[in-house]
Amino acid sequence: MNLQLLVVLIVGLPLVGALVNGLIPLFYAPARQWKTLIGAVGSLVVMVPFALALYLFSQGTGGLPDVAALYTWMAVGDFSVSVAYRVDELSLIMTLIVTGVGGLIHVYATGYMADDRSFWKFFAYLNLFIFMMLNLVLANNLLLLFLGWEGVGLCSWLLIGFWYDKRKNSAAASKAFIVNRVGDFAFLLAMFIVVRDVGSLDFDAVLAGTAGMSAEAVTMVVLLLFIGATGKSAQIPLFIWLPDAMAGPTPVSALIHAATMVTSGLYLLARMSPMVLMAPDIMVLIAIIGAVTALVAATIALTRSDIKQVLAYSTVSQLGFMFMAAGVGAFFVAIFHVLTHAFFKACLFLGSGSVIHGMHHVEHELRHRGYDGAFDSQDMRLMGGLREFMPVTRWTYLLSTLAIAGIPLTAGFFSKDEILFKAFEYGYDGQLYAWLAWAIGLGTALLTAFYMTRSYMLTFEGSGRWPMPDQVHPHESPRSMTLPLIVLAGLAMVGGFIGLPKVAEKLGFSNWIHGYLAGHAGHAGPVAEPELHAHVPVGLEIALILAGSLIAIGGVVWAWRFYGRYELGGDELVQGRFGRLYRWWKVGYGFNELYDRTVVRPVISSAEKLFAPFDQRIVDGLVNAVARVMQAFGWLFARLQTGVVQNYALAIVLGVVLVMLLLVF
């Protein structure tokens, strides 16, 4: 099949779905009730591209990227940019993640959003998001990638604030949009420098032209790209938007914050990996920021009682692991963790949505029975004992919890262990900062196992803690919601076997994803690697694997016994043990308050003191002056309208005489 046609279908079908689901119900109101058809169209336009991408994946790339150039987008002098899509190992992996996991989330959303009056609009936004994300991962140049980059930012604003009737949801959407603009501005500056020094934004030209750039220019470009990545991928200091983004419907949380948008920054660094390796000072910064972000987010997650907030900070923490991998040059491992994270985190988010769906039923029944107290369907303190009523949700959530904790042979075990090993290996090669990142990552792995098991225990084990638990029960979600959970949980169990540890080579196995992304059999892949001069002995590697396994198992057993014995009292014991430190975690280290004092309030105060008077006196004054001038002319010409016919005749004669004089002289 023709490559160009396949690429057009992969990228274009979600756009067609967005237009069909968005425009027909907009202009033909009865179509808004065709929810089965809308859901089917919205899901198919994502699942068909997945099948097409799978076909391209099965055909292989032959070691060289295929480029489908559609048309010249803009041309100015010697500079031109085309709408062209790049099909190589990296873009295919990301396309499969976006369309595969995205397709399952669309199917899930048909059940989760079934009762929403704006069902049609939701699917139009979801399809548009997938279209923008595919532009991002398949683009052959930085400008088209940036178009998708901005597009997913716009769609995230629409989706996070989807339930805009609640002010906090609109505020969360605006916060995500504004914070991301900081990183986007840095991305723009990086492109300006590249155009100045290379004269092109095509990836091949940029990476080939990097050798001709000065070391300072390369360092600046990589730094600016990293700042852009910290915005999209929620790293310190721009991570504050992602936890608030949980205000959107749960399918949005799963799509944006598990599998697609938040991994854009990692994809950008992996795509530009040859250039990143030329800026070792920035790699130190990337690794340390990633490790610190992972630790900070993990400690905050320990204190949260909202089930989606726990998963939100968990996402920030796991993204920190990915950046840590990128900072030690293990870009293929970062993408490997993007893949496994998409499996277990999407399952966890969708599982939390299933729980919330069931607790909404509890709330409805309680209101029906006359209960008028406060009730939060996302608060784990009002859950407990759900294993009895929601068995499918319980088992899939548990399996994904074990995966993210890094229990041996799960998907999270292989990718997390590989990140820690690569950090240790880079330190073993003389880059001592990598050992610091490794140590922080090891501690964060223990916290991850603990807080994720805590979320499972508080939600599913013990006894029901909602009002009237003996009279009102939640129910299992419909099959449209549980089937994606089963598929994702299965992938969370077996998906890691494509990235076996290095020691497995001694037994005749290989790390498939390493060979696929970084290159093998004499050809280089799209993801570059640093050249190492020292290698970790096999015995030490086995010891590291065992240490990581024991930490994961220990964290799970510790939390299981702790919250099995104390349930809600466990949080009080943790708080008592850590005291002031726990309170610091509880307020999120004060990041939001810091930004409020140093950025938000000064900007608002300056606007009130400086720009408001300017707006009122200068801008409004000019507008009012124009109005007064027009009013004066109106008054003047009104005086000329006397109502006397003779005066009008005289004016006509004088006008004719004036025209004749002008013609003559």
JOCORRA-V246097 format. One record per run of one state. SS is the DSSP state (@ for helix, = for strand, . for the rest). FROM is the first residue (numbers start at 0). LEN is the number of residues. If there is no record, write none. Layout:
# JOCORRA-V246097
ss=SS from=FROM len=LEN
ss=SS from=FROM len=LEN
This chain:
# JOCORRA-V246097
ss=. from=0 len=2
ss=@ from=2 len=25
ss=. from=27 len=1
ss=@ from=28 len=5
ss=. from=33 len=1
ss=@ from=34 len=25
ss=. from=59 len=6
ss== from=65 len=11
ss=. from=76 len=2
ss== from=78 len=9
ss=. from=87 len=1
ss=@ from=88 len=24
ss=. from=112 len=6
ss=@ from=118 len=20
ss== from=138 len=1
ss=. from=139 len=1
ss== from=140 len=1
ss=@ from=141 len=19
ss=. from=160 len=6
ss=@ from=166 len=32
ss=. from=198 len=3
ss== from=201 len=1
ss=@ from=202 len=10
ss=. from=212 len=2
ss=@ from=214 len=18
ss=. from=232 len=7
ss=@ from=239 len=8
ss=. from=247 len=2
ss=@ from=249 len=10
ss=. from=259 len=1
ss=@ from=260 len=11
ss=. from=271 len=1
ss=@ from=272 len=4
ss=. from=276 len=3
ss=@ from=279 len=22
ss=. from=301 len=4
ss== from=305 len=1
ss=@ from=306 len=21
ss=. from=327 len=3
ss=@ from=330 len=38
ss=. from=368 len=10
ss== from=378 len=1
ss=@ from=379 len=3
ss=. from=382 len=3
ss=@ from=385 len=3
ss=. from=388 len=2
ss=@ from=390 len=15
ss=. from=405 len=5
ss=@ from=410 len=18
ss=. from=428 len=4
ss=@ from=432 len=28
ss=. from=460 len=18
ss=@ from=478 len=21
ss=. from=499 len=2
ss=@ from=501 len=6
ss=. from=507 len=4
ss=@ from=511 len=7
ss== from=518 len=2
ss=. from=520 len=2
ss== from=522 len=2
ss=. from=524 len=13
ss=@ from=537 len=29
ss=. from=566 len=2
ss=@ from=568 len=10
ss=. from=578 len=1
ss=@ from=579 len=7
ss=. from=586 len=1
ss=@ from=587 len=53
ss=. from=640 len=4
ss=@ from=644 len=20
ss=. from=664 len=1
